[in-house]
């Protein structure tokens, strides 16, 4: 835990270098099933997968990418059904 800040910076530097199109919105440390959650926008699923792979390559035991739809767009989609 003493190196957590350094590890986090190194991870973020790698993501910014390898996925410069990713726009980070929020970073959280969590109490519960996950240690950290990073909320970001990626242009496609492959870029999001790369972010997860960078986490795994840096020692994460579990990483996953979830697709999100802006709520306004979600409501528009409900009108199409």
N, C-alpha and C positions, 0 to 999 in steps of 0.2 A: 504493500500500500504506500510505502514511502516514495516510490517512483511513479505513482499513479499520474501525477501531472505531466511528467516527462513522457510517459508511455502514451498518454492521451494526445499530447502535442505531436509526437512522432506519427501516430495513427492519422491524425488530421492532416498533417503535412503530406503523407503518402496519398491520401484520398484526393487532396487538392492537386497533387502532381499528376496522378493517374486518371483522375476524373474531374478535370477542371470545370466541366459543365454542371456539376452538382452544386445546388444552392442550399446551404444549411439554414434551417429555420430555428431549431432549438436543440439543446443538449441537456439531458437529464441523467442524474444518478438515481437509481430506483432502489427501494426496499421491497423485496419480493422475489418473484421468479427470475427476473432479469436484473443484471447489474447496471446496465446503461441503455438508454434509448436516444437515438439521434433522429430527429425529424428533418427530412430534407426533400427537395424536389430534384428528380432526375429526369432526363429527357425520354428515357425508355427503360424497359425491364432489364436489359443487359447491363446498363450502367449501374442500376440499383444492385444487381447481382455482384458486380465488381466491388462495390462498397462492402458487401457482406463477405466476399472472398478476401478482401484486405484485412478485415477483422479476424477471420479464421487464420489467415497466414501469420497474424501477429499474436496468436495464442488464445483467441476466444474459443470457448468450448461449443458455443452455439451462436449462430447469427441467422437472422431471417429478414427478408425484405417483404413488406406488405404494400399492396397497391391501395391508394386512397383516391377518392373522388371528392372534389370540393362540394360542400353541402348544397350550394345553389345549383350546381350541375346535377347532383343526385335528385333534387326535387324536380328539375326539368325532365329527367329520365322517367320519373314516376308518372309524369303527365303523358308520356308516350305509351304507357301500358293500358 
